[in-house]
Amino acid sequence: MSFLRNPIYLTRLFFVLITTLVGYWVGRVQVPSRGLDYSIVAFCLANILVLVEVSTNLISSKKILVSAVGLLFGLVIAWFIYPTIPPSIFGTDIELGQLQARILCNLIFGYLGIILAVKHANRFSFSRLNFIMASPSEIARILDTSVIVDGRIKELIASNFLQGNFLVPEFVLDELQRIADSADPKKRARGRRGLDMLDEIKDVTPRLAIWEKDYPDIKDVDHKLIALAKEIGGELVTNDYNLQKVAQLHKVRVLNINELANLLKPSVFVGETLTLFISREGKEPHQGVGYLEDGTMVVVEEGRSKIGTEVELIVTSILQTPAGRMVFAKLADQPQTPVDLRAVRNSRPVAPQTPPASPSPRVADRVEE
């Protein structure tokens, strides 16, 4: 009798019982000797309605909504069409002929409205409506390969900083599998790390699901992710800067974990004094390079001679790049040397790195096959 504890089952049971009793009462009022017959008919109709309601669990909410709209349009068209049908074709009784014409039109156009709407449901997009009506915890967040391999997404989910339903498309799993089977040891390690990370995320939240639908007409995984996000009105979670820009052009909402990490870094200001360990030489003559605790690279003018020592620095400039933040500084006991920011911008930006001694090295922004 555990089903009696379920309010949905109880509602269905009471609906069938009440409908049966109402049918019996109507039968007794109309024809006193036919009360039992009416109650049997009412009981059957109630069970048919319950079966229809249960079957809706097998249909997506989008198709149910679209079919309801199609039915409405079909009935509106039938309302305009049935007066044009001559009642005489149904017999000599004009009133009965009008009723039969109305019923026939409602059945035909209602059926056509539902069928046509369901067949073409995929052509309709409710992504804007989803973003307006859904709360942040209900929006589906689609994880791409780079953010899974990175691993920081697990901590964001575990801390409830990032909530919602998390989807991993089947084609992303296939990409991780291909990387895990790669002959390159580095790629193989990243692929296996991604697969292990999915198991850990599954332990952290029960709201992780695999999306099995594929897009065979689309070859590129990034474009498949964008197509999926547009279809379900979801949000992409990625570390890929290029994917982020392309998705934003398609009006898809994107959360870049690297951007979030950069925003959460402690602020460093021009003129601020820092104490830093110089770990290696820079690309330019006499430059040294060190790292802040969050992995931000600091380029120190005239710092090559101080490699292997901890020195006091003064921040001279800060450059924000797509790969992260770069800080330029000079030795506190040295005069300031101007930094050519144009040369830095024209050069390939270097992503923030963690010093060799740090226990948590950063993962590359994008996993390549």
ABEGO torsion letter per residue (X at the ends): XAAAABAAAAAAAAAAAAAAAAAAAAAAAABAAAAAAAAAAAAAAAAAAAAAAAAAAABBAAAAAAAAAAAAAAAAAAAAAAAABBAAAAEABAAAAAAAAAAAAAAAAAAAAAAAAAAAAAABBAAAAAAAABBAAABBBBBBAAAAAAGAAAAAAAAGABBEBBBBBAAAAAAAAAAAABABAAAAAAAAAAAAAAAAAAAABAABBBBABBBAABABAAAAAAAAAAAAGBBBBBABAAAAAAAAAAGBBBBBAAAAAAAABBBBBBGBBBBBBBABBBABBGBBBBBBAAGBBBBBBGAAAABGBBBBBBBABBBBBAAEBBBBBBBAABBBBBBBAAAAAABBBBBBBBBAABABBBBBABBBX
